[in-house]
């Protein structure tokens, strides 16, 4: 049966005020019982979890004081030393240019520029002007 069918077959006029009061007392007692049960279960679970943690009590062991820690001096940062410039000059004899001989470092003499690549090439063109971003206060 659906709720509509139940509502149509239920005779509402047969209910008395005592029936209503009885139902309200039942709902109230179920609510109080439910809250009391939840409180009891919460208390039991907290007691079980508290028993699971092993903690020293004040009566069983005396409290040991933590030894004082002496203060340390503030660290001081030293100034950076001036950097030392190391210049290493390597002289390569003219007879060994381009030839890696035994004991040489493999440094060769500077190359000469090709014959046709003098300064006859024109310089590159200048860059294009920047794009214009016109605004009412700054027209191009």
Secondary structure, 3 states (H helix, E strand, C coil): CCHHHHHHHCCHHHCCHHHHHHHHHHHHHHHHHHHHHHHHHHHHHHHHHHHHCCCCCCCCCCCCCCCCCCCCCCCCCCCCCCCCCCCCCCCCCHHHCCCCCCCCCCCCCCCCCCCCCCCCCCCCCCCCCCCCCCCCCCCC
